[in-house]
Amino acid sequence: MSDPRDEQTASFEEQERQGLIRRNPYRNYIPPQPAAPVVRRMPPGELNAVSHTIDVAPNATHHVEMRTSAVDRSKGFLIATVPLFAGLALGMLLISVFFFGVPLMSLTALVVFWLSFVGAWLLAYLYTLAVSAEGIAMFEARQKWSLLAREQKERWDYYKKLNGE
């Protein structure tokens, strides 16, 4: 049995006469060429008139409900670290006395002990300061100012490029 659709084919002209299809009246239409880009030179006053507001919530937020002060935190830091640093300084003193022949009761021994203690304390203090809530907030603020400075530099570089400088 043959397919009934095979027997009912009509040419393009027949379909056009019956009104089933229409010729495209715009078949010879050629779209216009895109316009050339317009280079706009910004006057210096307009470039400086831009204001920036970074209105975002800080990423590093802490929710600590504690009734304390910076003095309490600093005392806690000292209580936790001074014995460790004293032990480290004593170890460095003993190493210098037994392996390098430094006299135990001398200025050199005192300098070794003191510099070991102060160096370890300073490194721990800087690390604690960097990871504290205040340190993280300062880092975030510095990054935001850095972002603005980099954006301004790129803006001026673009302006200078437009003016052929």
N, C-alpha and C positions, 0 to 999 in steps of 0.2 A: 504494500500500500504506500502511496506516495504522500509526502507531507503537503497539506493544503496551502501552506505558505509559499511553496515553490511555484504554484500555479498562479499566485496573485501578485506577481511582481510588476511594478510600473516603472517606467523610465523617469528620469529627473524632470524632463519637460512635462510629462503627464501629471506628475505630482504638483508641479508648479501651476499648471492650468486648473487643477482641482482646488487650488488654494491650500494644499497641505504644507507646502514649503514656500519660502520666498527667497528671492535672490538678495544678497546683502548689498544695499545701495552704497555702502561705504567700502566696497572691496578694493577700490583704488586709493583708499585713504592711507596717507603716509604720516605718521606722527612727527611732530616737530622735534628738532634736535634739542637736547638739554642745553639750557643757558650756561654760559661760561660762569665759573665761580666768581663772586664779587669779593675782593679783598677789602676788608674794612680796617682802617688804621685807627686805633683807639688813641685819643689824646691823653697825655700824661695825667691830667686831672681826673679823667674818668677811671683810669686804672687805679688811682689811689682812693677812689670813693667807695671801694668795696669794703664791707664790714663782715666779719666772721663771728659766728656764735656756735660753739660746740655745745649743743644742748643734749648731751647723752648722759645716761646714768653711769656712774663709775662701775667698771667691771669687777674690781676688787672691793667687795663690800664685806664687812664683818658685822655680825650681830652678836655682841657679847654683852651680857647683862652682869656686870661685875661692879661692885662699889669699891673702887680703888683709885689711885692716882699715879702719876708718872714717878713720883718718889717711891711708892711701893714697888712698882715694876723695876726700878733701878736697884733697889735694895735686894729684890729677889734675884736679879741678874748677878749681883755681887756675891750673894750667899751661895748661889749655885756654881759660880765659876772660880772664885778666888782660891778655894782649896785645890781645884784641878790645876790652875796655873802655878800655884806655889809648888805643887808636886812636880810639875814639868820643869820649873826653874831649878828646883833642887836636883832633879835628874841631870839637867844640863851642867850644873855646877859639879856634880860628882863625876860626870864624864870628862869635864875639863881638868879636874884634879887628878883622876887616876890615869887618863890616857894622854893628856897633854902636859902634865907636870906643873900645872898652875898651883901655887901655894894656896892652902885653904883659907888662911886669914890674910888676904891681900886685896888690894884695890881691884886687881884683875878678876878675882873670884867674885867680888861684889858686882862688878860691871857685867860679868857673864850671867849671874843670877838675876840682876835687875833687868837687863835687856831681854832675857828669855821670858821673864814674867810679863813685862810691859808689851813685848811683841805679841805674845799669845793673847793677852787681854785685849789689845787693840784690834786684832783680827776678829776675835769673838764679838767685840762691841760693834764693829762695823757690820758684821754679818747680821747680828741681832737687830741693829738699826735698819738695815735694808729690808728685812722680812717682817718688821713690825707694821702695824696698821698705818702709822705715820709715814714710814719709809715707802710703803706701797703707794700711798696717796701721792707722795712727792714724785715717785717714778712715773705715775700716770700723768700728773700735771706736766712734767718735763716732756713726756712723749707727745702730749697734745700741743705744746708750744713748738716742738720740733716739727710736727705735722704742718702747723701754720707757717713756719719758717721755710720749709721745703716747698709748700704751695706758692708762697710769695716769690721764691727764687724762680720757680718754673714760670710763673706769670710774667716776671720781668724778662726772663730769657725769651719768652714768646713775643713780648712787646718789642724787644730789641730786634728780634728776627724780622718782624713785620716792618720795622722802620729801616731795615738794612744796616744795622749797626754791627 
